[in-house]
Amino acid sequence: MDRWPKDVGIRAIHVVIPSLYVDQTDLERYDRVSEGKYTVGLGQKQMGFCTDLEDVNSLCLTAVSQLVENNGLSYSDIGRLEVGTETIVDKSKSAKTVLMKLFEATGNFQVEGIDTTNACYGGTAALFNALAWTESSAWDGRLAVVVAADIAVYAEGGARPTGGAGAVAMLIGPDAALVVDRGLRGTYMNHAYDFYKPDMCSEYPVVDGKLSVECYLNALDRCYESYLSKCRDGGDDVRGGLDRFDSFVFHAPYCKLVRKSLARLCANDFVHRRGDESGWPAPELRERLRLRPAALLDRDVEKTFVERSAAVFADKTEPSLALASRVGNTYTASVYGGLASYLMSVPPERLAGKKIGVFSYGSGLASSMYSVRVVDNNGLSVLIGNLKKGFDRLGQRTRLTPEQFADVLDVRQKCLHRAPYVPTGDRDRLFPGTWYLSRIDEMRRRYYERKE
């Protein structure tokens, strides 16, 4: 018998998106900015958002319940449940404990796991915990569920168009269709105030945009080298660099940064002489970048690699931005929305054998890079079929005006700590099967119902 359970990874994925969205071209006009500032400059098309009817607990309830139903599971089949989120509802009570409401009918209360929080990285930490549990002596043979969910909202200003909302729930266990490569993980952690939420009376973060981009790209460099060093330690030839991946998905604060991130990996390969160099910049640039790595942040250098990597981006990464461009930044769920988007972009018969690189970043900062192999087993077609149910919602959403969007955020901000409170959002606009906040009582206890 093998020491490890076989092919541990992601057996199913379910995506939850808000039923409401605002178009970024409308926002450009409303904010009186230049045409293309959000759509071209940020790479965003639309942005999903939630009224006061939904919070991170309700998003998680929706994602987990639909994942279980779509895959014909019983809640008694689940032995671990992990939540990754940075949208804190309660400073003590975890979102995971609220999700135990779903387990009551089966009487299954022996469910390990809890919430994990650090900006956009919490979902990845939760995934790693679930994988480690499955491969540990604590594993009892049951499945794990990881749900990453967030509501990204910003104060009025340049950052507001980079918001979004959503959730991704994943079923973790052996014999998976998406196998996470064991032992191949690069991680970089450091201390930075690039994005943080010190004001407990507001959903809005404090953002140092320039520093945040620098931290993100530096973490990408570090994780890439760390990941490749693990490959070398295992006797793998890393001279191919990015060529070793069929796709590469990134955490997506906004799509333009993902475009720059793919170019950044190509620049790293150029500096270290990895992969096919045909069509790359003049060799003398290599020595300049070796002597002064910070030059990678130079706009002209960055532009050069963005232009030269256009074909690679179109092939390996652009298909992963379907959700990010139309829903926006979902924080902890973002990179997994990217993974789901890539899977939906490739004909199922061509997915088997694909190798996908994954880069996860959370401000403050925490980051990791790992890889996933697509295995041709009976679960792959089921995974894709069920995943489509979430993506079908994109065409069923309600488009609101920027004025209505601003009003919704204003209501969310004003009601943040009100109790007792009954949400004022329109339940008729919610998708069927959505859990929502029905009321908050005088003791600030939250009650949830489901739209059937």
C-alpha positions as CSV (number, residue, x, y, z in Angstrom):
1,M,0.0,0.0,0.0
2,D,1.3,3.5,-0.8
3,R,2.2,5.7,2.1
4,W,0.0,8.5,0.8
5,P,-3.6,8.5,-0.4
6,K,-3.5,8.5,-4.2
7,D,-4.0,11.7,-6.2
8,V,-5.0,14.1,-3.5
9,G,-6.4,17.3,-4.7
10,I,-9.6,19.1,-5.9
11,R,-12.4,16.8,-6.8
12,A,-15.1,19.4,-7.4
13,I,-15.4,23.2,-7.6
14,H,-18.4,25.4,-7.3
15,V,-18.4,29.2,-8.1
16,V,-20.9,31.7,-6.5
17,I,-21.3,35.2,-8.0
18,P,-23.6,38.0,-7.0
19,S,-26.8,38.5,-8.9
20,L,-26.1,42.2,-9.3
21,Y,-23.4,44.0,-11.3
22,V,-22.3,47.3,-12.6
23,D,-20.7,47.9,-16.0
24,Q,-17.2,49.5,-15.8
25,T,-17.9,51.7,-18.9
26,D,-20.9,53.1,-16.9
27,L,-18.6,53.7,-13.9
28,E,-16.1,55.6,-16.1
29,R,-18.8,58.0,-17.2
30,Y,-20.2,58.3,-13.7
31,D,-16.8,59.0,-12.1
32,R,-16.0,61.4,-15.0
33,V,-12.7,59.7,-15.7
34,S,-11.1,59.2,-19.2
35,E,-12.7,56.6,-21.4
36,G,-10.9,53.3,-21.0
37,K,-9.4,54.1,-17.5
38,Y,-11.2,51.1,-15.9
39,T,-11.8,48.9,-19.0
40,V,-8.4,49.3,-20.6
41,G,-6.2,50.7,-17.8
42,L,-7.4,48.1,-15.2
43,G,-8.6,45.5,-17.7
44,Q,-12.1,45.2,-16.0
45,K,-15.4,44.8,-17.8
46,Q,-18.0,44.5,-15.0
47,M,-18.1,44.3,-11.2
48,G,-20.4,42.1,-9.1
49,F,-21.6,43.4,-5.8
50,C,-24.0,42.5,-2.9
51,T,-26.7,44.4,-1.1
52,D,-27.1,44.3,2.7
53,L,-28.9,41.0,2.2
54,E,-25.6,39.2,1.8
55,D,-22.5,39.0,3.9
56,V,-19.6,36.5,3.9
57,N,-21.5,34.0,6.0
58,S,-24.4,33.9,3.5
59,L,-21.9,33.6,0.6
60,C,-20.3,30.6,2.3
61,L,-23.7,29.0,3.1
62,T,-24.6,29.4,-0.6
63,A,-21.3,28.0,-1.9
64,V,-21.1,25.0,0.4
65,S,-24.8,24.0,0.1
66,Q,-24.7,24.1,-3.7
67,L,-21.4,22.2,-3.9
68,V,-22.8,19.4,-1.7
69,E,-26.1,19.3,-3.7
70,N,-24.4,19.4,-7.2
71,N,-22.2,16.5,-6.3
72,G,-24.8,14.3,-4.6
73,L,-23.1,14.4,-1.3
74,S,-24.3,14.0,2.3
75,Y,-23.0,16.3,4.9
76,S,-22.0,13.2,6.8
77,D,-19.4,12.6,4.1
78,I,-17.5,15.7,5.2
79,G,-14.8,15.5,7.9
80,R,-13.2,18.8,7.6
81,L,-14.5,22.3,6.6
82,E,-12.1,25.2,6.2
83,V,-13.1,28.8,5.5
84,G,-10.7,31.4,3.9
85,T,-11.9,35.0,4.2
86,E,-10.8,38.5,5.1
87,T,-14.3,39.9,5.3
88,I,-14.8,39.6,9.1
89,V,-18.3,39.5,10.4
90,D,-17.5,38.7,14.0
91,K,-14.2,39.2,15.8
92,S,-14.7,35.9,17.7
93,K,-17.3,33.6,16.1
94,S,-16.0,32.1,12.8
95,A,-17.9,31.8,9.6
96,K,-17.2,28.0,9.8
97,T,-19.4,27.7,12.9
98,V,-22.2,29.4,11.1
99,L,-21.9,26.8,8.3
100,M,-22.4,24.0,10.8
101,K,-26.1,25.0,10.4
102,L,-26.0,22.9,7.2
103,F,-24.9,19.8,9.0
104,E,-27.6,19.7,11.6
105,A,-30.0,17.4,9.7
106,T,-27.3,14.6,9.4
107,G,-26.2,15.0,13.0
108,N,-22.6,15.3,11.8
109,F,-20.8,17.6,14.2
110,Q,-17.4,16.0,14.1
111,V,-16.0,18.3,11.5
112,E,-12.5,19.7,11.9
113,G,-11.2,23.0,10.5
114,I,-11.9,26.7,11.2
115,D,-11.4,30.1,9.5
116,T,-8.1,31.3,8.1
117,T,-7.4,35.0,7.6
118,N,-4.7,37.1,5.9
119,A,-6.0,39.3,3.2
120,C,-6.4,37.4,-0.1
121,Y,-4.3,34.4,1.0
122,G,-6.7,32.9,3.4
123,G,-8.3,30.6,0.8
124,T,-4.9,29.1,-0.1
125,A,-3.9,28.6,3.5
126,A,-7.3,26.8,4.0
127,L,-6.6,24.6,1.0
128,F,-3.1,23.7,2.2
129,N,-4.7,22.7,5.6
130,A,-7.2,20.5,3.9
131,L,-4.6,18.8,1.8
132,A,-2.3,18.2,4.8
133,W,-5.2,16.7,6.8
134,T,-6.0,14.3,4.0
135,E,-2.4,13.1,3.9
136,S,-2.0,12.9,7.7
137,S,-2.6,10.4,10.5
138,A,-5.7,12.5,11.5
139,W,-7.5,11.7,8.3
140,D,-10.6,9.5,8.9
141,G,-11.3,8.7,5.3
142,R,-13.9,11.4,4.7
143,L,-13.7,14.4,2.4
144,A,-12.8,18.0,3.1
145,V,-14.4,21.2,1.9
146,V,-12.7,24.5,1.5
147,V,-14.7,27.7,0.8
148,A,-13.1,31.0,0.0
149,A,-15.4,34.0,0.1
150,D,-15.1,37.8,0.3
151,I,-16.9,41.1,-0.4
152,A,-14.4,43.6,-1.8
153,V,-15.6,47.2,-1.4
154,Y,-13.7,50.5,-1.4
155,A,-14.3,54.1,-0.5
156,E,-15.1,56.5,-3.3
157,G,-12.0,57.1,-5.4
158,G,-9.5,55.3,-7.7
159,A,-9.7,51.9,-5.9
160,R,-13.5,51.5,-6.0
161,P,-13.5,50.0,-9.5
162,T,-11.3,47.2,-8.3
163,G,-13.9,45.8,-6.0
164,G,-16.0,42.6,-6.4
165,A,-17.7,39.8,-4.5
166,G,-18.0,36.0,-4.7
167,A,-17.1,32.6,-3.3
168,V,-15.5,29.4,-4.5
169,A,-16.1,26.1,-2.7
170,M,-13.8,23.1,-3.4
171,L,-14.2,19.5,-2.5
172,I,-10.8,18.0,-1.4
173,G,-9.8,14.3,-1.2
174,P,-8.0,11.4,-2.9
175,D,-8.6,10.3,-6.5
176,A,-9.1,13.9,-7.6
177,A,-9.4,15.2,-11.1
178,L,-7.1,18.2,-10.1
179,V,-4.1,16.8,-8.3
180,V,-2.0,19.2,-6.3
181,D,1.7,18.3,-6.9
182,R,3.2,17.1,-3.6
183,G,6.3,18.8,-2.4
184,L,6.3,21.5,-5.1
185,R,5.5,24.7,-3.3
186,G,7.3,28.0,-3.1
187,T,6.3,30.4,-0.3
188,Y,7.3,33.9,0.6
189,M,6.2,35.8,3.7
190,N,7.1,39.3,4.8
191,H,5.9,42.3,6.7
192,A,4.3,45.2,4.7
193,Y,1.5,47.7,5.0
194,D,0.5,47.6,1.4
195,F,-3.2,46.9,2.1
196,Y,-4.8,46.5,5.5
197,K,-8.1,47.1,7.4
198,P,-7.4,48.7,10.8
199,D,-10.7,50.4,11.1
200,M,-13.2,48.0,12.6
201,C,-16.1,50.4,11.9
202,S,-15.6,50.2,8.2
203,E,-15.5,47.6,5.4
204,Y,-13.1,49.8,3.5
205,P,-9.3,49.1,3.5
206,V,-6.3,51.4,3.6
207,V,-4.4,50.9,0.3
208,D,-0.9,52.0,-0.8
209,G,-1.4,51.1,-4.4
210,K,2.2,51.6,-5.6
211,L,3.6,49.6,-2.7
212,S,1.0,46.9,-3.1
213,V,2.0,46.3,-6.8
214,E,5.7,46.2,-5.8
215,C,5.0,43.8,-3.0
216,Y,2.9,41.5,-5.3
217,L,5.6,41.4,-8.0
218,N,8.5,40.9,-5.6
219,A,6.5,38.0,-3.9
220,L,5.9,36.5,-7.4
221,D,9.7,36.6,-8.1
222,R,10.5,34.9,-4.8
223,C,7.8,32.2,-5.1
224,Y,8.8,31.4,-8.7
225,E,12.4,30.9,-7.8
226,S,11.4,28.9,-4.6
227,Y,9.1,26.7,-6.6
228,L,11.7,26.0,-9.3
229,S,14.3,25.2,-6.6
230,K,11.9,22.5,-5.3
231,C,11.7,21.1,-8.8
232,R,15.5,21.0,-9.0
233,D,15.8,19.3,-5.6
234,G,13.5,16.6,-7.0
235,G,15.8,16.1,-10.0
236,D,13.5,17.9,-12.4
237,D,15.0,20.0,-15.3
238,V,13.8,23.6,-14.9
239,R,15.5,25.0,-18.0
240,G,12.1,25.2,-19.6
241,G,10.9,27.7,-17.1
242,L,7.4,28.9,-17.9
243,D,7.3,26.4,-20.8
244,R,6.7,23.6,-18.2
245,F,3.2,24.9,-17.6
246,D,0.2,24.7,-19.9
247,S,-1.5,27.5,-18.0
248,F,-0.7,29.9,-15.2
249,V,-3.3,31.5,-13.0
250,F,-2.7,34.4,-10.6
251,H,-4.5,36.2,-7.8
252,A,-6.3,39.0,-9.7
253,P,-6.7,42.3,-7.9
254,Y,-7.4,43.6,-11.4
255,C,-6.7,42.0,-14.7
256,K,-4.0,44.4,-15.9
257,L,-1.8,43.3,-13.0
258,V,-2.2,39.7,-14.0
259,R,-1.0,40.7,-17.5
260,K,2.1,42.3,-16.0
261,S,2.6,39.2,-13.7
262,L,2.8,36.8,-16.7
263,A,5.3,39.2,-18.3
264,R,7.2,39.2,-15.1
265,L,7.7,35.4,-15.1
266,C,8.9,35.7,-18.7
267,A,11.4,38.3,-17.6
268,N,12.6,36.0,-14.9
269,D,13.1,33.2,-17.4
270,F,15.0,35.7,-19.7
271,V,17.4,36.7,-16.9
272,H,18.1,33.1,-15.8
273,R,18.3,31.8,-19.4
274,R,15.2,29.5,-19.2
275,G,13.0,28.6,-22.1
276,D,13.1,29.6,-25.7
277,E,14.7,33.0,-26.1
278,S,13.7,33.7,-29.7
279,G,11.9,37.0,-29.9
280,W,13.2,38.2,-26.5
281,P,15.0,41.5,-25.9
282,A,18.6,42.1,-26.7
283,P,21.0,40.0,-24.5
284,E,22.7,43.1,-23.0
285,L,19.5,43.8,-21.1
286,R,20.0,40.5,-19.2
287,E,23.2,41.7,-17.6
288,R,21.5,45.0,-16.6
289,L,18.7,43.2,-14.9
290,R,21.1,40.8,-13.2
291,L,23.0,43.7,-11.7
292,R,19.9,45.7,-10.8
293,P,16.8,43.5,-10.4
294,A,14.8,46.6,-9.4
295,A,15.0,47.6,-13.1
296,L,12.2,45.1,-13.7
297,L,9.9,47.8,-12.3
298,D,11.1,50.3,-14.9
299,R,8.1,51.1,-17.2
300,D,10.0,50.7,-20.4
301,V,11.4,47.3,-19.3
302,E,8.0,46.2,-18.1
303,K,6.4,47.4,-21.4
304,T,9.0,45.4,-23.4
305,F,8.2,42.2,-21.7
306,V,4.5,42.7,-21.7
307,E,4.6,43.2,-25.5
308,R,7.0,40.3,-26.1
309,S,4.9,37.9,-24.0
310,A,1.6,38.7,-25.6
311,A,1.2,35.3,-27.3
312,V,2.2,33.5,-24.1
313,F,-0.3,35.5,-22.1
314,A,-3.1,34.8,-24.6
315,D,-2.4,31.1,-24.5
316,K,-1.6,30.4,-20.8
317,T,-3.3,33.1,-18.7
318,E,-5.9,35.2,-20.5
319,P,-8.5,32.4,-20.4
320,S,-8.3,32.4,-16.6
321,L,-9.6,36.0,-16.4
322,A,-13.2,35.3,-17.4
323,L,-14.6,35.7,-13.9
324,A,-12.1,38.3,-12.7
325,S,-12.9,40.6,-15.7
326,R,-16.7,40.3,-15.2
327,V,-17.1,39.9,-11.4
328,G,-14.0,41.8,-10.1
329,N,-11.7,41.1,-7.2
330,T,-13.0,38.4,-4.9
331,Y,-10.0,38.4,-2.6
332,T,-9.5,34.9,-1.2
333,A,-11.6,33.4,-3.9
334,S,-9.9,35.2,-6.7
335,V,-7.1,32.8,-7.7
336,Y,-9.6,29.9,-7.5
337,G,-12.0,31.7,-9.8
338,G,-9.1,32.0,-12.2
339,L,-8.5,28.2,-12.0
340,A,-12.2,27.6,-12.6
341,S,-12.2,30.0,-15.5
342,Y,-9.3,28.3,-17.2
343,L,-11.0,24.9,-16.8
344,M,-14.1,26.3,-18.5
345,S,-12.1,27.7,-21.4
346,V,-10.6,24.4,-22.6
347,P,-12.7,21.6,-24.2
348,P,-13.0,18.8,-21.7
349,E,-11.4,16.3,-24.0
350,R,-8.2,18.4,-24.1
351,L,-7.9,19.1,-20.4
352,A,-6.4,15.8,-19.3
353,G,-2.7,16.0,-18.7
354,K,-2.6,19.8,-18.4
355,K,-0.2,21.3,-15.8
356,I,-1.4,24.5,-14.2
357,G,0.7,26.9,-12.2
358,V,-1.0,28.8,-9.4
359,F,0.2,32.0,-7.7
360,S,-1.6,33.2,-4.6
361,Y,-0.9,36.5,-2.9
362,G,-2.3,38.2,0.2
363,S,-1.2,41.7,1.3
364,G,0.6,42.2,4.5
365,L,2.1,39.9,3.1
366,A,1.7,36.1,2.4
367,S,2.2,34.3,-0.9
368,S,2.7,30.8,-2.4
369,M,3.1,29.2,-5.7
370,Y,2.2,25.5,-6.5
371,S,1.0,23.4,-9.4
372,V,-2.0,21.3,-10.3
373,R,-2.1,18.3,-12.7
374,V,-5.4,17.5,-14.5
375,V,-6.0,13.8,-14.4
376,D,-8.3,12.0,-16.8
377,N,-10.6,10.1,-14.5
378,N,-14.3,9.7,-14.2
379,G,-14.5,12.8,-12.0
380,L,-13.2,15.3,-14.5
381,S,-16.3,15.4,-16.7
382,V,-18.5,15.7,-13.6
383,L,-16.4,18.5,-12.2
384,I,-16.7,20.5,-15.5
385,G,-20.4,19.8,-15.8
386,N,-21.1,21.0,-12.3
387,L,-18.8,24.0,-12.7
388,K,-20.8,25.2,-15.6
389,K,-23.8,25.8,-13.3
390,G,-22.0,28.6,-11.6
391,F,-20.7,30.2,-14.8
392,D,-24.2,30.1,-16.3
393,R,-25.2,32.7,-13.7
394,L,-23.0,35.4,-15.5
395,G,-25.7,35.8,-18.2
396,Q,-28.5,35.8,-15.6
397,R,-27.4,38.8,-13.5
398,T,-29.2,42.2,-13.2
399,R,-27.3,45.2,-14.4
400,L,-27.7,48.3,-12.1
401,T,-26.6,51.8,-12.7
402,P,-23.6,53.4,-11.0
403,E,-26.0,55.5,-8.9
404,Q,-27.7,52.4,-7.6
405,F,-24.3,50.7,-7.0
406,A,-23.2,53.8,-4.9
407,D,-26.4,53.7,-3.0
408,V,-25.9,50.0,-2.1
409,L,-22.4,50.6,-0.8
410,D,-23.7,53.6,1.2
411,V,-26.4,51.4,2.8
412,R,-23.8,48.7,3.6
413,Q,-21.5,51.2,5.2
414,K,-24.2,52.8,7.3
415,C,-25.8,49.5,8.5
416,L,-22.5,47.8,9.3
417,H,-22.9,47.8,13.1
418,R,-26.6,48.4,13.5
419,A,-28.7,46.1,15.7
420,P,-31.4,45.2,15.6
421,Y,-31.5,45.4,11.9
422,V,-33.6,44.0,9.0
423,P,-31.9,44.3,5.5
424,T,-33.5,46.5,2.9
425,G,-32.2,44.8,-0.2
426,D,-34.5,43.3,-2.8
427,R,-34.8,39.5,-2.3
428,D,-36.5,39.1,-5.7
429,R,-33.2,39.9,-7.4
430,L,-31.3,37.1,-5.6
431,F,-30.6,33.9,-7.5
432,P,-32.7,30.9,-6.5
433,G,-30.9,28.8,-3.9
434,T,-29.1,31.8,-2.4
435,W,-28.7,32.1,1.4
436,Y,-29.3,35.6,2.7
437,L,-29.3,37.6,6.0
438,S,-32.9,37.8,7.1
439,R,-32.3,39.9,10.3
440,I,-30.0,40.8,13.1
441,D,-31.5,40.8,16.6
442,E,-30.9,43.2,19.5
443,M,-28.0,40.9,20.7
444,R,-26.4,41.1,17.3
445,R,-27.2,37.5,16.5
446,R,-27.5,36.9,12.7
447,Y,-30.3,34.8,11.1
448,Y,-30.1,33.4,7.6
449,E,-32.8,32.0,5.3
450,R,-32.6,30.5,1.8
451,K,-34.4,31.6,-1.3
452,E,-35.9,28.5,-2.8
